[in-house]
């Protein structure tokens, strides 16, 4: 019997980062976070983000890059034709929005030594999270915080110290409302820990020496779908800082200005995702329509706000390149909503690797 269509979340596709200089940022993420495979490299105009771009289309240049080791990618986004606006105040853990991008590392000591040897800003020693994961924090040259987590997931057996993203830390104002949002809409329905304290492993990051409530979420059902093997597992960590007067990370600024701008999930059956959004009393705040081209890739993207206005993107990927210089693409329109693509297809992405 044919299964009825339903909402399918395939994994974290990418975390969006606004930058002032895309070439400089892409080089750094390529060299130091091993984001070597550019799935998308596209210059154009952001026409469908009007509520977040001053009410008019804005030119931009974007590169969506992923790691051979798997995990979520980074969408590096530079507004063009205008001066970007930096935050008035430095981000503190618990400010409303995406605070930190988590990055997989096969061996935490090896990763720590690499960042030390390359004189990258390390904000903490190796510590253990409340979940028992060894980790440390770094800051990129553009002011963004990354948490390096020991996680040996590997999609392609590449000799790379770090892989892609395995989640984010999001600052929230009302923990219980946010747990409901992420558990019901995105199916991160298992609470791995829920603790209120002053946490030693946060002590060296901005705002981290305050009392806060931390909740780590994961999914009870595995990710599935054509690209799920590539993206792997992930966590969402919610932080409510109980001592600071928090502000929105994009307050007074436009989407695409420097910093983390969105969290993107690869999905199947966008109409069913829309039904799930509406069941929460919400709606899409942006919708590209069914057939949106972005360079060599094609799909349908939408956005929804979490309870604090953090932008969550959904992308139903319809076409991706696998060997770009030969014009070879994978058409996902007729692929099974639940089965991963054969690995010989997705592993062909390694032929698009760019080393800078």
N, C-alpha and C positions, 0 to 999 in steps of 0.2 A: 504494500500500500504506500502511495506517495505521501511523504510527510508534508504537513501544512507549513507554509512559510512562517518563520518566527525571527525575532531579533537575535542576531548572532554577533557577539563581540569577539573579534579575532586576536586582540592584543593592543598594546600601546604601539602605535605606528611611529610617533615622533613627539618630541617636545619642541615647541616653537621658541626661538630666541631672536629678539630684535637686536640689530647691530648697526653701528655707524659705518663700518668699513667691512663689507662682505668678504673681500679678497683676503684681508688680514685675519678675519675670524675663521673662515673656511680653512685657511692654511693651518691655524693653531689647532682646531678641532681634528683635522686630518692627521697632523703629526703627533699630537699628544693624547687624543682620545680614540684614535684609530677609526675615525669616521671617514673611510676611504672610498666608499662606493656612492657616487652621486646619482641617485635615482631620478632626480629632477634638477635641472639647472635652467631657470626660466626668467627672462625679463619681460615684464608686462605691466598691466594696470590692475590693481585690486579694486574691482568694481562692485563687489558684493558684500563688502565689510563696512558699508556706509555709516551704520550707527557708531562705529569705533574709529572712523577716519575723517572726522570733521564734516560728515554729510556729503562728501563728494569723492569720486574715484581718485586713488592715489597711485602713482607709478612706484614700482618696486622691483627688486631683483631677489630671487629666492633660490636656495640650494637645499634640497632634502637629501641628506647623506646618512648612510647606515654603516655598521661595522660588520666585517666578515664573521666575527664571533657571535653575531646575533644580538637580539635585544632591540629596543626602540631606537629610532634614529633621532637626528636633530634637523629641524627645519630652520635654516639660518636665513634671516629675513632683513633686507636693507631697504628702507624707504628711499626713494629717489626724488630729486627735485625739491626737497625741503630740508631744513635743519631739524635733526632729531632732538628730542627733549629728554634729558636725564632726570631721574627722581630728585626732588628737593632734599630728601634725607636718605641716608644709606638704609638699605633693607635690614630689618631685624626679624629674627625667627618668630613667626606668629603674625607678621603683617599679612593682610588678606590677599591671597594670590599664591602663585607658585613660588616658593622660597628656594627650593633646592631640587636639582635633578640628580637622581641616583644613577650611578654607573657601575656596571659589572666588572669585577677584576678576578682573574683566575687564582691569584695568590696575593694576599694583602701585603705581605712584606716586600715582595718583588715590586708591586705597584708603588709602595711608599718610597722605596729606594730609587725607582725611576723618576718620580716627581722631585725627589730631593736632588738627585744628580743633575736634573735639568732646570734647577733653580725656579721651580714653579711654586707659587704661594701656597704652602701647606698650613692650614689653620689649626690643626689638632694632631696630637699623636694618635697612633692606632689604639682605639678603644673598642669596647663591646657594647652593642645596643641592647635595650631591654629584651630584644628577641634573641640575643645571643650571637648576633652577626658581628664579625670584626669589620671595622670601618674607620675611615678618617675623612676629613673635609679639606677641599682645596678651593681656591678662588682663581678663576681664569683672568687673563689680562683686561677683561672688559667689565669686571666686577661681579660676575655671576658665580654662585656657589654650587659646587658639585660634591656629592657624597660618594666616595669610592667604597663599594661594598664587596666583600669576598663572596663571589658567586661564580661557580665553575661552568655555568651553562655555555655551550659552544655549538654554534650552528655549522660553521665550516671549520675544520680542524686547522686553524691558522695560528701561527706563532705570534700572537698578539697579547700583550699584557692586559689590556682592558677591552671590553666589548661595548655594547650599546646600553641604553637605559633600562633599568629594571624597576622604574617607578619615580615618584616625586614626593616631596614634602610640601603640603599645602597649608597655609595659614587660614584659620577659620574663626568666626565670631561666636558661633553656637554649635558646639560639638555634636549634640544629638541631632540637630537638623542636618548637618553635613554627613553624619554616618548614614542617615536615612537616604539622602540623595545618592551617595556613591554605592550603597549596598543595593538599593532598589533599581536604579537606572543602569549601573555598570556591573552589577552582580558581584561587587567586592563585599560579600556578605559574611565573611568569617572575621571576627575580631581576634587578631593574634595577640594583642595586648592592649590594655586600656589603663594607663597609670597617670597619676597626678603627683608631681614632685619637682624638685630642682635636679636636673639630670646631668651627671658628670660628663657624659659623652657629648653634650651640647655646650659645655662650659666655655669653649674657646671660639664659638661662632657668635656673631652679633646678636644680642638679645638672649643668648642661650643660658645665661646665669640666672634667669627668672624662673619662678614657679610656673609650671604649665601643665596642661593635660595633653597627653600624647596617645593617639590611637593608631594602630597599624592594622590595615585591612588587606585581606586577600580573597580570592574567589574560591568557592566550594567546588565549582565545576571547571574543568580545564578549558583553556582557550581552544577554539577550533576554527576551521576555515582555511582558505587557500594559502594565506601567508602566515598562519599561526606558528609554524615551526621556526620561521625566521625571527619572529618577535619574542617568542619564549614567555616565561612567567614574569610576573611583576607584582609590586605592592603599592598601595597608596597609604601614605602616612599623613594623618591630620594632626595639626598642632594648634591648640588654643592657648596663647600666652595670657596668663592671668594677672600680669603686673604692668604691662606696657599699654599705652594708648595706641592701639594698632591703626594703621592706615592701609588703603589699597595700594598695591604695588604699582598699578598703572593710573593712580589718581592724578587728574589734571593732565594726562598725556594720552596719546593715541596708540592704538594697537600697532605694533611694529616699532615703537620706540624702544630704546635699549632695555634689555632684561627678558625674563621668561614671559611669553605672551599667551601661550595656550598649551593644553595637553590634548593630544590627538589620539583617537582610537580608530583602528581599522574595523569596519563592520560589514555585515551583509544584511540586505533587506531594509533599506532606509525607511520605507513606509512603516515597518514594524518598530523601528527605533523611534520614529515620530510618535507612534501610539504610546510607547512607554514614556516619552517625554510629556505628552499631554496628560497621561495618567497621574503625573505628579503636579498637575496644575500649571505646567510651564509650556513653552513653545520654542521652536527654533527662532533664534534672533537673526540668523543669516542662513540663506539657502542658495546654493549655486545652481540648482536645477539638475536634471538627470545626466547631462553629458558635458562636463566641464573639462576643457583641455588645459594642461599645464606643461608645456614643452612636450616631452616624449611620453608623458603619462596622461591618463584620462580617468575621470571618476566623478562622483557626486559628493560634495562636501556640505556640511551643515554645522551650526554652532548652537550651543545652549549655555546659559549661565548657571553656575552653582549658586547656593544660597547667598554667597558674598560677591557674586559677579565675576568669579574666575571663569574664563572661557574654556569650555570643553568642546573640542572639535570631533566630528564623526566624518570619516571618509569611507565611502563604498568604492573601493578601487576596481576599475573596469579594465584597465590596460596598463602594463608596466613594461619597460624595456629590459631585456636580459643581456643582449649583446648589441649595444647601441650603434657601434660603428658598422655593423652588418644589417641594421634595421630590423633586428629580430625582437619581437614583442610577445608577451603572454596576454591573451584575451581572457579575462576572468568572467565575462558576462554569463557564460554557460557552464561555469565550473560548479562543482558541488559546494553547497554552503558550509559543509561541515568537514570535508576531507582536506587535509593539507595537500598542496601541490606535490607532485613527485620531486624528490630532492635533486634529481639530475637537472631539473628546470631551474629551481631556485638557486642551486649552487652555481649555475652559470652566471649569476650576478657578479661573481668574483672577477670575471673578465672585464668588468667596468671599473675595476679598482684604479684610483688615481693616487699616486704618492707625490706629495708636494715637499 
